[in-house]
């Protein structure tokens, strides 16, 4: 069986978090476009998120402590913290944006609730993916 | 704020080390070494000291402040 390296963990982490972020973003966009809080089953973003977390954890466990430590070195924490900062401000910005949309009657409260929740998750996950791709060469 | 310059790529090449070998010697990922060399990422003091130890040079030989930016 081929050895699982720190690069493998990082690649699987990037794919898993990107996929979860894209599904969250798609959920929010479809919710807004269709004007309904359940454009597709809410179990899909939840299931993909849980599957992503389990896949990353199992890969790190199978790779061993040394590879897992290298995959979570200081560059990883720097990117993760920066993605958290970006995600935080996007989440804060959603409140006035949706406040205007709700006040104007463009969206209903259930749709806003669904879209804001999934956009908040997507903001961190996709920010991390973009930052992570910068030094991938 | 001053820009941080570095000669990591040249110093690594002089010693015949690949990015992966330098990464293994300092306990970080190859991507971390790559992003430092490309000035995308500024390493911590601890990692800078580890790099200087592995390369056998002073930290000041690897990293310099860009005086023109000041």
N, CA and C atoms of all chains as a GROMACS GRO file, in nm:
protein
  621
    1UNK      N    1   0.085  -0.120   0.000
    1UNK     CA    2   0.000   0.000   0.000
    1UNK      C    3   0.089   0.125   0.000
    2UNK      N    4   0.062   0.222  -0.090
    2UNK     CA    5   0.146   0.342  -0.095
    2UNK      C    6   0.137   0.422   0.036
    3UNK      N    7   0.251   0.485   0.071
    3UNK     CA    8   0.255   0.562   0.196
    3UNK      C    9   0.174   0.691   0.181
    4UNK      N   10   0.100   0.723   0.284
    4UNK     CA   11   0.023   0.849   0.283
    4UNK      C   12   0.113   0.958   0.338
    5UNK      N   13   0.140   1.057   0.254
    5UNK     CA   14   0.231   1.165   0.294
    5UNK      C   15   0.152   1.288   0.342
    6UNK      N   16   0.227   1.385   0.392
    6UNK     CA   17   0.163   1.510   0.435
    6UNK      C   18   0.098   1.581   0.316
    7UNK      N   19   0.161   1.566   0.197
    7UNK     CA   20   0.102   1.627   0.076
    7UNK      C   21  -0.033   1.564   0.043
    8UNK      N   22  -0.044   1.432   0.066
    8UNK     CA   23  -0.172   1.362   0.041
    8UNK      C   24  -0.280   1.416   0.135
    9UNK      N   25  -0.243   1.431   0.263
    9UNK     CA   26  -0.340   1.485   0.360
    9UNK      C   27  -0.385   1.624   0.316
   10UNK      N   28  -0.287   1.708   0.276
   10UNK     CA   29  -0.320   1.846   0.236
   10UNK      C   30  -0.410   1.847   0.113
   11UNK      N   31  -0.383   1.758   0.017
   11UNK     CA   32  -0.464   1.753  -0.104
   11UNK      C   33  -0.606   1.707  -0.073
   12UNK      N   34  -0.618   1.603   0.007
   12UNK     CA   35  -0.751   1.552   0.043
   12UNK      C   36  -0.828   1.658   0.124
   13UNK      N   37  -0.757   1.727   0.212
   13UNK     CA   38  -0.820   1.834   0.292
   13UNK      C   39  -0.872   1.945   0.201
   14UNK      N   40  -0.790   1.982   0.102
   14UNK     CA   41  -0.830   2.088   0.010
   14UNK      C   42  -0.954   2.047  -0.070
   15UNK      N   43  -0.953   1.924  -0.123
   15UNK     CA   44  -1.067   1.876  -0.202
   15UNK      C   45  -1.193   1.868  -0.115
   16UNK      N   46  -1.178   1.812   0.006
   16UNK     CA   47  -1.294   1.791   0.095
   16UNK      C   48  -1.355   1.925   0.138
   17UNK      N   49  -1.269   2.020   0.176
   17UNK     CA   50  -1.322   2.150   0.221
   17UNK      C   51  -1.378   2.232   0.104
   18UNK      N   52  -1.312   2.222  -0.013
   18UNK     CA   53  -1.364   2.293  -0.131
   18UNK      C   54  -1.501   2.240  -0.171
   19UNK      N   55  -1.514   2.107  -0.171
   19UNK     CA   56  -1.643   2.045  -0.210
   19UNK      C   57  -1.753   2.088  -0.114
   20UNK      N   58  -1.722   2.089   0.015
   20UNK     CA   59  -1.822   2.131   0.115
   20UNK      C   60  -1.859   2.278   0.095
   21UNK      N   61  -1.757   2.361   0.071
   21UNK     CA   62  -1.781   2.504   0.049
   21UNK      C   63  -1.866   2.528  -0.074
   22UNK      N   64  -1.836   2.456  -0.182
   22UNK     CA   65  -1.913   2.474  -0.306
   22UNK      C   66  -2.059   2.430  -0.290
   23UNK      N   67  -2.080   2.322  -0.216
   23UNK     CA   68  -2.218   2.275  -0.193
   23UNK      C   69  -2.293   2.378  -0.109
   24UNK      N   70  -2.226   2.434  -0.008
   24UNK     CA   71  -2.290   2.537   0.076
   24UNK      C   72  -2.325   2.660  -0.009
   25UNK      N   73  -2.230   2.700  -0.095
   25UNK     CA   74  -2.254   2.816  -0.181
   25UNK      C   75  -2.370   2.788  -0.278
   26UNK      N   76  -2.370   2.668  -0.336
   26UNK     CA   77  -2.477   2.630  -0.429
   26UNK      C   78  -2.612   2.631  -0.358
   27UNK      N   79  -2.614   2.581  -0.234
   27UNK     CA   80  -2.740   2.578  -0.157
   27UNK      C   81  -2.794   2.720  -0.138
   28UNK      N   82  -2.704   2.812  -0.100
   28UNK     CA   83  -2.746   2.950  -0.077
   28UNK      C   84  -2.795   3.015  -0.206
   29UNK      N   85  -2.720   2.996  -0.314
   29UNK     CA   86  -2.758   3.059  -0.442
   29UNK      C   87  -2.891   3.004  -0.495
   30UNK      N   88  -2.909   2.872  -0.483
   30UNK     CA   89  -3.035   2.812  -0.528
   30UNK      C   90  -3.152   2.858  -0.438
   31UNK      N   91  -3.125   2.869  -0.308
   31UNK     CA   92  -3.230   2.915  -0.216
   31UNK      C   93  -3.277   3.055  -0.255
   32UNK      N   94  -3.179   3.143  -0.285
   32UNK     CA   95  -3.214   3.280  -0.323
   32UNK      C   96  -3.282   3.284  -0.460
   33UNK      N   97  -3.228   3.205  -0.554
   33UNK     CA   98  -3.282   3.207  -0.691
   33UNK      C   99  -3.424   3.150  -0.697
   34UNK      N  100  -3.447   3.042  -0.620
   34UNK     CA  101  -3.578   2.977  -0.625
   34UNK      C  102  -3.675   3.034  -0.522
   35UNK      N  103  -3.621   3.114  -0.426
   35UNK     CA  104  -3.708   3.174  -0.325
   35UNK      C  105  -3.765   3.073  -0.227
   36UNK      N  106  -3.688   2.968  -0.201
   36UNK     CA  107  -3.735   2.868  -0.104
   36UNK      C  108  -3.618   2.824  -0.016
   37UNK      N  109  -3.643   2.794   0.111
   37UNK     CA  110  -3.533   2.762   0.203
   37UNK      C  111  -3.474   2.622   0.183
   38UNK      N  112  -3.543   2.539   0.106
   38UNK     CA  113  -3.491   2.403   0.083
   38UNK      C  114  -3.484   2.374  -0.068
   39UNK      N  115  -3.389   2.441  -0.138
   39UNK     CA  116  -3.379   2.419  -0.283
   39UNK      C  117  -3.342   2.275  -0.316
   40UNK      N  118  -3.264   2.214  -0.228
   40UNK     CA  119  -3.243   2.068  -0.231
   40UNK      C  120  -3.228   2.023  -0.087
   41UNK      N  121  -3.220   1.894  -0.067
   41UNK     CA  122  -3.223   1.844   0.071
   41UNK      C  123  -3.115   1.906   0.158
   42UNK      N  124  -3.151   1.962   0.275
   42UNK     CA  125  -3.050   2.017   0.366
   42UNK      C  126  -2.956   1.911   0.420
   43UNK      N  127  -2.993   1.784   0.402
   43UNK     CA  128  -2.904   1.676   0.446
   43UNK      C  129  -2.782   1.665   0.356
   44UNK      N  130  -2.788   1.722   0.236
   44UNK     CA  131  -2.672   1.711   0.144
   44UNK      C  132  -2.553   1.792   0.194
   45UNK      N  133  -2.570   1.926   0.224
   45UNK     CA  134  -2.455   1.998   0.280
   45UNK      C  135  -2.407   1.939   0.412
   46UNK      N  136  -2.503   1.897   0.495
   46UNK     CA  137  -2.466   1.837   0.624
   46UNK      C  138  -2.387   1.708   0.602
   47UNK      N  139  -2.439   1.623   0.514
   47UNK     CA  140  -2.372   1.494   0.487
   47UNK      C  141  -2.234   1.513   0.429
   48UNK      N  142  -2.220   1.607   0.334
   48UNK     CA  143  -2.089   1.631   0.273
   48UNK      C  144  -1.991   1.686   0.376
   49UNK      N  145  -2.040   1.774   0.463
   49UNK     CA  146  -1.954   1.828   0.569
   49UNK      C  147  -1.904   1.720   0.663
   50UNK      N  148  -1.994   1.632   0.705
   50UNK     CA  149  -1.954   1.523   0.796
   50UNK      C  150  -1.860   1.427   0.724
   51UNK      N  151  -1.891   1.397   0.597
   51UNK     CA  152  -1.805   1.307   0.518
   51UNK      C  153  -1.666   1.369   0.501
   52UNK      N  154  -1.661   1.501   0.475
   52UNK     CA  155  -1.532   1.570   0.458
   52UNK      C  156  -1.450   1.562   0.587
   53UNK      N  157  -1.515   1.590   0.699
   53UNK     CA  158  -1.444   1.586   0.828
   53UNK      C  159  -1.392   1.447   0.856
   54UNK      N  160  -1.476   1.346   0.831
   54UNK     CA  161  -1.434   1.208   0.857
   54UNK      C  162  -1.320   1.166   0.765
   55UNK      N  163  -1.328   1.206   0.638
   55UNK     CA  164  -1.223   1.170   0.542
   55UNK      C  165  -1.089   1.232   0.582
   56UNK      N  166  -1.092   1.359   0.620
   56UNK     CA  167  -0.967   1.427   0.659
   56UNK      C  168  -0.909   1.360   0.784
   57UNK      N  169  -0.996   1.334   0.882
   57UNK     CA  170  -0.949   1.273   1.008
   57UNK      C  171  -0.892   1.134   0.984
   58UNK      N  172  -0.962   1.053   0.904
   58UNK     CA  173  -0.915   0.917   0.878
   58UNK      C  174  -0.784   0.916   0.799
   59UNK      N  175  -0.772   1.007   0.702
   59UNK     CA  176  -0.648   1.016   0.624
   59UNK      C  177  -0.531   1.053   0.715
   60UNK      N  178  -0.552   1.152   0.801
   60UNK     CA  179  -0.446   1.194   0.894
   60UNK      C  180  -0.410   1.080   0.989
   61UNK      N  181  -0.512   1.009   1.035
   61UNK     CA  182  -0.488   0.896   1.127
   61UNK      C  183  -0.407   0.786   1.056
   62UNK      N  184  -0.444   0.756   0.932
   62UNK     CA  185  -0.374   0.650   0.857
   62UNK      C  186  -0.232   0.693   0.821
   63UNK      N  187  -0.210   0.822   0.802
   63UNK     CA  188  -0.076   0.870   0.764
   63UNK      C  189   0.021   0.869   0.880
   64UNK      N  190  -0.032   0.881   1.001
   64UNK     CA  191   0.056   0.882   1.118
   64UNK      C  192   0.082   1.023   1.170
   65UNK      N  193   0.139   1.029   1.290
   65UNK     CA  194   0.158   1.158   1.359
   65UNK      C  195   0.253   1.251   1.284
   66UNK      N  196   0.363   1.198   1.232
   66UNK     CA  197   0.463   1.284   1.168
   66UNK      C  198   0.405   1.356   1.046
   67UNK      N  199   0.338   1.278   0.959
   67UNK     CA  200   0.279   1.338   0.838
   67UNK      C  201   0.166   1.434   0.875
   68UNK      N  202   0.088   1.398   0.975
   68UNK     CA  203  -0.024   1.485   1.017
   68UNK      C  204   0.030   1.617   1.073
   69UNK      N  205   0.140   1.609   1.147
   69UNK     CA  206   0.199   1.732   1.202
   69UNK      C  207   0.251   1.823   1.092
   70UNK      N  208   0.315   1.763   0.991
   70UNK     CA  209   0.368   1.845   0.880
   70UNK      C  210   0.252   1.907   0.801
   71UNK      N  211   0.144   1.832   0.786
   71UNK     CA  212   0.027   1.883   0.712
   71UNK      C  213  -0.043   1.996   0.788
   72UNK      N  214  -0.016   2.006   0.917
   72UNK     CA  215  -0.076   2.115   0.997
   72UNK      C  216   0.036   2.204   1.053
   73UNK      N  217   0.131   2.238   0.967
   73UNK     CA  218   0.243   2.323   1.010
   73UNK      C  219   0.199   2.470   1.016
   74UNK      N  220   0.294   2.559   1.036
   74UNK     CA  221   0.255   2.699   1.060
   74UNK      C  222   0.192   2.766   0.938
   75UNK      N  223   0.225   2.720   0.818
   75UNK     CA  224   0.160   2.777   0.699
   75UNK      C  225   0.011   2.742   0.700
   76UNK      N  226  -0.021   2.617   0.738
   76UNK     CA  227  -0.162   2.575   0.745
   76UNK      C  228  -0.238   2.664   0.844
   77UNK      N  229  -0.179   2.687   0.962
   77UNK     CA  230  -0.248   2.769   1.063
   77UNK      C  231  -0.261   2.915   1.016
   78UNK      N  232  -0.158   2.964   0.948
   78UNK     CA  233  -0.164   3.102   0.897
   78UNK      C  234  -0.278   3.115   0.795
   79UNK      N  235  -0.289   3.016   0.704
   79UNK     CA  236  -0.396   3.020   0.604
   79UNK      C  237  -0.533   3.003   0.669
   80UNK      N  238  -0.541   2.912   0.765
   80UNK     CA  239  -0.668   2.887   0.832
   80UNK      C  240  -0.715   3.011   0.909
   81UNK      N  241  -0.622   3.074   0.981
   81UNK     CA  242  -0.658   3.194   1.057
   81UNK      C  243  -0.700   3.309   0.965
   82UNK      N  244  -0.631   3.321   0.852
   82UNK     CA  245  -0.668   3.428   0.758
   82UNK      C  246  -0.806   3.400   0.699
   83UNK      N  247  -0.833   3.273   0.668
   83UNK     CA  248  -0.965   3.235   0.614
   83UNK      C  249  -1.073   3.262   0.718
   84UNK      N  250  -1.042   3.238   0.846
   84UNK     CA  251  -1.140   3.266   0.953
   84UNK      C  252  -1.170   3.415   0.961
   85UNK      N  253  -1.066   3.498   0.945
   85UNK     CA  254  -1.087   3.643   0.950
   85UNK      C  255  -1.176   3.688   0.833
   86UNK      N  256  -1.146   3.636   0.714
   86UNK     CA  257  -1.226   3.671   0.596
   86UNK      C  258  -1.370   3.623   0.615
   87UNK      N  259  -1.384   3.498   0.660
   87UNK     CA  260  -1.516   3.440   0.682
   87UNK      C  261  -1.597   3.518   0.784
   88UNK      N  262  -1.529   3.564   0.889
   88UNK     CA  263  -1.596   3.642   0.994
   88UNK      C  264  -1.654   3.771   0.936
   89UNK      N  265  -1.574   3.844   0.860
   89UNK     CA  266  -1.621   3.972   0.807
   89UNK      C  267  -1.729   3.954   0.700
   90UNK      N  268  -1.718   3.847   0.623
   90UNK     CA  269  -1.826   3.820   0.526
   90UNK      C  270  -1.955   3.789   0.601
   91UNK      N  271  -1.945   3.708   0.707
   91UNK     CA  272  -2.063   3.673   0.787
   91UNK      C  273  -2.125   3.798   0.849
   92UNK      N  274  -2.040   3.890   0.898
   92UNK     CA  275  -2.092   4.015   0.956
   92UNK      C  276  -2.160   4.099   0.847
   93UNK      N  277  -2.098   4.103   0.728
   93UNK     CA  278  -2.152   4.184   0.618
   93UNK      C  279  -2.287   4.130   0.568
   94UNK      N  280  -2.312   4.000   0.592
   94UNK     CA  281  -2.439   3.942   0.547
   94UNK      C  282  -2.558   4.002   0.620
   95UNK      N  283  -2.537   4.046   0.746
   95UNK     CA  284  -2.649   4.099   0.825
   95UNK      C  285  -2.708   4.227   0.765
   96UNK      N  286  -2.624   4.330   0.739
   96UNK     CA  287  -2.684   4.448   0.674
   96UNK      C  288  -2.736   4.417   0.534
   97UNK      N  289  -2.665   4.330   0.460
   97UNK     CA  290  -2.708   4.298   0.323
   97UNK      C  291  -2.846   4.232   0.325
   98UNK      N  292  -2.862   4.133   0.413
   98UNK     CA  293  -2.991   4.065   0.420
   98UNK      C  294  -3.095   4.150   0.492
   99UNK      N  295  -3.048   4.242   0.579
   99UNK     CA  296  -3.141   4.334   0.643
   99UNK      C  297  -3.213   4.418   0.540
  100UNK      N  298  -3.135   4.468   0.443
  100UNK     CA  299  -3.193   4.547   0.334
  100UNK      C  300  -3.288   4.460   0.250
  101UNK      N  301  -3.241   4.338   0.219
  101UNK     CA  302  -3.322   4.248   0.136
  101UNK      C  303  -3.452   4.210   0.205
  102UNK      N  304  -3.444   4.186   0.336
  102UNK     CA  305  -3.566   4.151   0.412
  102UNK      C  306  -3.659   4.272   0.424
  103UNK      N  307  -3.598   4.388   0.454
  103UNK     CA  308  -3.678   4.510   0.469
  103UNK      C  309  -3.749   4.548   0.340
  104UNK      N  310  -3.686   4.518   0.228
  104UNK     CA  311  -3.745   4.552   0.098
  104UNK      C  312  -3.840   4.444   0.048
  105UNK      N  313  -3.844   4.333   0.120
  105UNK     CA  314  -3.933   4.226   0.080
  105UNK      C  315  -3.882   4.140  -0.035
  106UNK      N  316  -3.749   4.149  -0.063
  106UNK     CA  317  -3.694   4.070  -0.174
  106UNK      C  318  -3.679   3.923  -0.136
  107UNK      N  319  -3.657   3.897  -0.009
  107UNK     CA  320  -3.647   3.757   0.036
  107UNK      C  321  -3.731   3.739   0.162
  108UNK      N  322  -3.772   3.616   0.185
  108UNK     CA  323  -3.850   3.585   0.305
  108UNK      C  324  -3.753   3.546   0.417
  109UNK      N  325  -3.803   3.548   0.540
  109UNK     CA  326  -3.717   3.512   0.654
  109UNK      C  327  -3.662   3.369   0.644
  110UNK      N  328  -3.743   3.269   0.607
  110UNK     CA  329  -3.688   3.133   0.597
  110UNK      C  330  -3.576   3.123   0.492
  111UNK      N  331  -3.594   3.192   0.378
  111UNK     CA  332  -3.491   3.188   0.273
  111UNK      C  333  -3.363   3.258   0.323
  112UNK      N  334  -3.380   3.374   0.388
  112UNK     CA  335  -3.264   3.447   0.441
  112UNK      C  336  -3.190   3.363   0.544
  113UNK      N  337  -3.263   3.295   0.629
  113UNK     CA  338  -3.202   3.210   0.732
  113UNK      C  339  -3.117   3.101   0.666
  114UNK      N  340  -3.175   3.035   0.566
  114UNK     CA  341  -3.102   2.926   0.497
  114UNK      C  342  -2.981   2.979   0.421
  115UNK      N  343  -2.999   3.090   0.351
  115UNK     CA  344  -2.891   3.144   0.268
  115UNK      C  345  -2.776   3.198   0.355
  116UNK      N  346  -2.811   3.270   0.461
  116UNK     CA  347  -2.707   3.327   0.546
  116UNK      C  348  -2.626   3.217   0.616
  117UNK      N  349  -2.694   3.114   0.659
  117UNK     CA  350  -2.625   3.004   0.727
  117UNK      C  351  -2.526   2.935   0.636
  118UNK      N  352  -2.569   2.903   0.517
  118UNK     CA  353  -2.480   2.830   0.426
  118UNK      C  354  -2.373   2.922   0.367
  119UNK      N  355  -2.405   3.051   0.348
  119UNK     CA  356  -2.304   3.145   0.297
  119UNK      C  357  -2.193   3.167   0.401
  120UNK      N  358  -2.230   3.166   0.528
  120UNK     CA  359  -2.130   3.182   0.634
  120UNK      C  360  -2.030   3.066   0.631
  121UNK      N  361  -2.083   2.945   0.614
  121UNK     CA  362  -1.994   2.828   0.604
  121UNK      C  363  -1.910   2.834   0.479
  122UNK      N  364  -1.973   2.868   0.367
  122UNK     CA  365  -1.901   2.873   0.239
  122UNK      C  366  -1.790   2.979   0.242
  123UNK      N  367  -1.814   3.090   0.311
  123UNK     CA  368  -1.713   3.198   0.314
  123UNK      C  369  -1.581   3.149   0.372
  124UNK      N  370  -1.586   3.080   0.485
  124UNK     CA  371  -1.462   3.028   0.544
  124UNK      C  372  -1.403   2.918   0.457
  125UNK      N  373  -1.485   2.822   0.416
  125UNK     CA  374  -1.432   2.705   0.345
  125UNK      C  375  -1.368   2.744   0.211
  126UNK      N  376  -1.434   2.831   0.136
  126UNK     CA  377  -1.379   2.869   0.005
  126UNK      C  378  -1.262   2.966   0.020
  127UNK      N  379  -1.264   3.051   0.124
  127UNK     CA  380  -1.148   3.138   0.149
  127UNK      C  381  -1.025   3.052   0.178
  128UNK      N  382  -1.044   2.950   0.260
  128UNK     CA  383  -0.933   2.860   0.292
  128UNK      C  384  -0.880   2.792   0.165
  129UNK      N  385  -0.973   2.746   0.081
  129UNK     CA  386  -0.933   2.677  -0.042
  129UNK      C  387  -0.853   2.770  -0.133
  130UNK      N  388  -0.898   2.894  -0.148
  130UNK     CA  389  -0.828   2.990  -0.236
  130UNK      C  390  -0.690   3.022  -0.179
  131UNK      N  391  -0.682   3.048  -0.048
  131UNK     CA  392  -0.553   3.078   0.015
  131UNK      C  393  -0.459   2.958   0.004
  132UNK      N  394  -0.515   2.840   0.018
  132UNK     CA  395  -0.437   2.716   0.013
  132UNK      C  396  -0.378   2.690  -0.125
  133UNK      N  397  -0.448   2.739  -0.228
  133UNK     CA  398  -0.402   2.715  -0.366
  133UNK      C  399  -0.288   2.808  -0.407
  134UNK      N  400  -0.267   2.917  -0.330
  134UNK     CA  401  -0.165   3.016  -0.368
  134UNK      C  402  -0.027   2.955  -0.383
  135UNK      N  403   0.014   2.873  -0.287
  135UNK     CA  404   0.150   2.820  -0.291
  135UNK      C  405   0.159   2.678  -0.338
  136UNK      N  406   0.058   2.638  -0.416
  136UNK     CA  407   0.050   2.496  -0.454
  136UNK      C  408   0.151   2.455  -0.560
  137UNK      N  409   0.214   2.551  -0.628
  137UNK     CA  410   0.306   2.516  -0.737
  137UNK      C  411   0.431   2.445  -0.687
  138UNK      N  412   0.518   4.949   0.603
  138UNK     CA  413   0.590   4.837   0.664
  138UNK      C  414   0.695   4.783   0.565
  139UNK      N  415   0.810   4.743   0.619
  139UNK     CA  416   0.918   4.693   0.533
  139UNK      C  417   0.884   4.556   0.475
  140UNK      N  418   0.928   4.537   0.354
  140UNK     CA  419   0.910   4.409   0.286
  140UNK      C  420   1.025   4.317   0.329
  141UNK      N  421   0.994   4.189   0.349
  141UNK     CA  422   1.099   4.095   0.390
  141UNK      C  423   1.151   4.021   0.267
  142UNK      N  424   1.278   4.039   0.240
  142UNK     CA  425   1.343   3.969   0.128
  142UNK      C  426   1.408   3.843   0.182
  143UNK      N  427   1.437   3.747   0.093
  143UNK     CA  428   1.512   3.630   0.140
  143UNK      C  429   1.592   3.566   0.027
  144UNK      N  430   1.700   3.500   0.069
  144UNK     CA  431   1.788   3.428  -0.025
  144UNK      C  432   1.776   3.278  -0.004
  145UNK      N  433   1.663   3.235   0.043
  145UNK     CA  434   1.647   3.093   0.078
  145UNK      C  435   1.670   3.001  -0.042
  146UNK      N  436   1.615   3.039  -0.156
  146UNK     CA  437   1.625   2.953  -0.275
  146UNK      C  438   1.772   2.934  -0.315
  147UNK      N  439   1.847   3.044  -0.317
  147UNK     CA  440   1.988   3.037  -0.357
  147UNK      C  441   2.070   2.957  -0.256
  148UNK      N  442   2.047   2.981  -0.127
  148UNK     CA  443   2.121   2.910  -0.023
  148UNK      C  444   2.089   2.760  -0.025
  149UNK      N  445   1.963   2.727  -0.048
  149UNK     CA  446   1.923   2.586  -0.057
  149UNK      C  447   1.988   2.519  -0.177
  150UNK      N  448   1.987   2.589  -0.291
  150UNK     CA  449   2.045   2.534  -0.414
  150UNK      C  450   2.196   2.515  -0.399
  151UNK      N  451   2.262   2.609  -0.332
  151UNK     CA  452   2.408   2.598  -0.309
  151UNK      C  453   2.443   2.470  -0.235
  152UNK      N  454   2.355   2.426  -0.148
  152UNK     CA  455   2.378   2.305  -0.068
  152UNK      C  456   2.323   2.180  -0.133
  153UNK      N  457   2.269   2.195  -0.252
  153UNK     CA  458   2.218   2.081  -0.328
  153UNK      C  459   2.094   2.019  -0.267
  154UNK      N  460   2.017   2.100  -0.196
  154UNK     CA  461   1.895   2.049  -0.133
  154UNK      C  462   1.773   2.080  -0.218
  155UNK      N  463   1.678   1.987  -0.222
  155UNK     CA  464   1.550   2.016  -0.287
  155UNK      C  465   1.458   2.080  -0.182
  156UNK      N  466   1.348   2.137  -0.229
  156UNK     CA  467   1.252   2.194  -0.134
  156UNK      C  468   1.201   2.086  -0.039
  157UNK      N  469   1.177   1.967  -0.093
  157UNK     CA  470   1.126   1.857  -0.010
  157UNK      C  471   1.227   1.816   0.096
  158UNK      N  472   1.356   1.814   0.060
  158UNK     CA  473   1.460   1.776   0.158
  158UNK      C  474   1.473   1.882   0.268
  159UNK      N  475   1.469   2.008   0.228
  159UNK     CA  476   1.477   2.116   0.329
  159UNK      C  477   1.353   2.114   0.419
  160UNK      N  478   1.238   2.086   0.356
  160UNK     CA  479   1.113   2.077   0.434
  160UNK      C  480   1.122   1.964   0.537
  161UNK      N  481   1.171   1.849   0.494
  161UNK     CA  482   1.183   1.734   0.585
  161UNK      C  483   1.280   1.766   0.700
  162UNK      N  484   1.389   1.835   0.668
  162UNK     CA  485   1.490   1.867   0.770
  162UNK      C  486   1.438   1.968   0.873
  163UNK      N  487   1.341   2.050   0.832
  163UNK     CA  488   1.290   2.153   0.924
  163UNK      C  489   1.151   2.120   0.979
  164UNK      N  490   1.094   2.007   0.935
  164UNK     CA  491   0.966   1.962   0.990
  164UNK      C  492   0.846   2.040   0.943
  165UNK      N  493   0.853   2.090   0.820
  165UNK     CA  494   0.737   2.159   0.761
  165UNK      C  495   0.707   2.098   0.624
  166UNK      N  496   0.601   2.145   0.560
  166UNK     CA  497   0.565   2.091   0.428
  166UNK      C  498   0.650   2.157   0.319
  167UNK      N  499   0.658   2.089   0.205
  167UNK     CA  500   0.732   2.145   0.091
  167UNK      C  501   0.669   2.278   0.047
  168UNK      N  502   0.538   2.284   0.059
  168UNK     CA  503   0.466   2.406   0.018
  168UNK      C  504   0.506   2.525   0.105
  169UNK      N  505   0.533   2.498   0.231
  169UNK     CA  506   0.576   2.606   0.321
  169UNK      C  507   0.709   2.664   0.272
  170UNK      N  508   0.803   2.577   0.237
  170UNK     CA  509   0.932   2.623   0.185
  170UNK      C  510   0.911   2.701   0.055
  171UNK      N  511   0.824   2.647  -0.031
  171UNK     CA  512   0.796   2.712  -0.160
  171UNK      C  513   0.736   2.852  -0.141
  172UNK      N  514   0.644   2.864  -0.048
  172UNK     CA  515   0.579   2.995  -0.027
  172UNK      C  516   0.674   3.095   0.040
  173UNK      N  517   0.769   3.045   0.120
  173UNK     CA  518   0.870   3.136   0.178
  173UNK      C  519   0.962   3.186   0.066
  174UNK      N  520   1.008   3.093  -0.018
  174UNK     CA  521   1.098   3.131  -0.127
  174UNK      C  522   1.032   3.233  -0.221
  175UNK      N  523   0.903   3.217  -0.243
  175UNK     CA  524   0.830   3.307  -0.333
  175UNK      C  525   0.775   3.431  -0.262
  176UNK      N  526   0.810   3.447  -0.136
  176UNK     CA  527   0.771   3.563  -0.055
  176UNK      C  528   0.619   3.578  -0.042
  177UNK      N  529   0.552   3.463  -0.046
  177UNK     CA  530   0.407   3.464  -0.022
  177UNK      C  531   0.382   3.454   0.129
  178UNK      N  532   0.472   3.383   0.198
  178UNK     CA  533   0.454   3.356   0.341
  178UNK      C  534   0.579   3.397   0.418
  179UNK      N  535   0.556   3.469   0.529
  179UNK     CA  536   0.667   3.508   0.617
  179UNK      C  537   0.671   3.408   0.733
  180UNK      N  538   0.781   3.335   0.750
  180UNK     CA  539   0.784   3.231   0.854
  180UNK      C  540   0.797   3.291   0.994
  181UNK      N  541   0.767   3.207   1.094
  181UNK     CA  542   0.785   3.249   1.233
  181UNK      C  543   0.934   3.256   1.266
  182UNK      N  544   0.965   3.317   1.379
  182UNK     CA  545   1.105   3.324   1.424
  182UNK      C  546   1.162   3.183   1.446
  183UNK      N  547   1.079   3.096   1.500
  183UNK     CA  548   1.124   2.958   1.527
  183UNK      C  549   1.164   2.889   1.397
  184UNK      N  550   1.080   2.900   1.295
  184UNK     CA  551   1.112   2.835   1.168
  184UNK      C  552   1.233   2.902   1.101
  185UNK      N  553   1.243   3.033   1.112
  185UNK     CA  554   1.360   3.104   1.056
  185UNK      C  555   1.488   3.053   1.121
  186UNK      N  556   1.484   3.032   1.252
  186UNK     CA  557   1.602   2.982   1.322
  186UNK      C  558   1.633   2.837   1.283
  187UNK      N  559   1.527   2.758   1.263
  187UNK     CA  560   1.548   2.618   1.219
  187UNK      C  561   1.610   2.614   1.080
  188UNK      N  562   1.563   2.702   0.992
  188UNK     CA  563   1.618   2.709   0.855
  188UNK      C  564   1.765   2.750   0.860
  189UNK      N  565   1.798   2.848   0.944
  189UNK     CA  566   1.936   2.893   0.952
  189UNK      C  567   2.024   2.782   1.008
  190UNK      N  568   1.969   2.704   1.100
  190UNK     CA  569   2.044   2.592   1.159
  190UNK      C  570   2.074   2.485   1.054
  191UNK      N  571   1.972   2.449   0.977
  191UNK     CA  572   1.989   2.344   0.874
  191UNK      C  573   2.084   2.391   0.764
  192UNK      N  574   2.074   2.518   0.726
  192UNK     CA  575   2.158   2.570   0.617
  192UNK      C  576   2.297   2.614   0.666
  193UNK      N  577   2.314   2.621   0.797
  193UNK     CA  578   2.444   2.656   0.853
  193UNK      C  579   2.484   2.801   0.830
  194UNK      N  580   2.384   2.889   0.830
  194UNK     CA  581   2.411   3.033   0.813
  194UNK      C  582   2.331   3.111   0.917
  195UNK      N  583   2.360   3.240   0.929
  195UNK     CA  584   2.283   3.324   1.020
  195UNK      C  585   2.145   3.355   0.959
  196UNK      N  586   2.049   3.385   1.045
  196UNK     CA  587   1.915   3.424   0.997
  196UNK      C  588   1.925   3.546   0.906
  197UNK      N  589   2.021   3.635   0.941
  197UNK     CA  590   2.038   3.757   0.861
  197UNK      C  591   2.091   3.728   0.720
  198UNK      N  592   2.158   3.612   0.706
  198UNK     CA  593   2.204   3.574   0.572
  198UNK      C  594   2.088   3.525   0.485
  199UNK      N  595   1.982   3.476   0.551
  199UNK     CA  596   1.865   3.426   0.475
  199UNK      C  597   1.763   3.538   0.453
  200UNK      N  598   1.735   3.612   0.558
  200UNK     CA  599   1.628   3.714   0.551
  200UNK      C  600   1.686   3.854   0.569
  201UNK      N  601   1.638   3.947   0.488
  201UNK     CA  602   1.678   4.088   0.500
  201UNK      C  603   1.556   4.177   0.480
  202UNK      N  604   1.558   4.291   0.550
  202UNK     CA  605   1.453   4.389   0.527
  202UNK      C  606   1.484   4.467   0.400
  203UNK      N  607   1.380   4.497   0.324
  203UNK     CA  608   1.399   4.577   0.202
  203UNK      C  609   1.411   4.723   0.244
  204UNK      N  610   1.534   4.775   0.243
  204UNK     CA  611   1.559   4.912   0.292
  204UNK      C  612   1.485   5.017   0.208
  205UNK      N  613   1.468   4.989   0.080
  205UNK     CA  614   1.402   5.088  -0.008
  205UNK      C  615   1.256   5.108   0.026
  206UNK      N  616   1.197   5.006   0.090
  206UNK     CA  617   1.055   5.015   0.125
  206UNK      C  618   1.033   5.102   0.247
  207UNK      N  619   1.139   5.123   0.330
  207UNK     CA  620   1.125   5.196   0.457
  207UNK      C  621   1.103   5.344   0.435
   0.00000   0.00000   0.00000
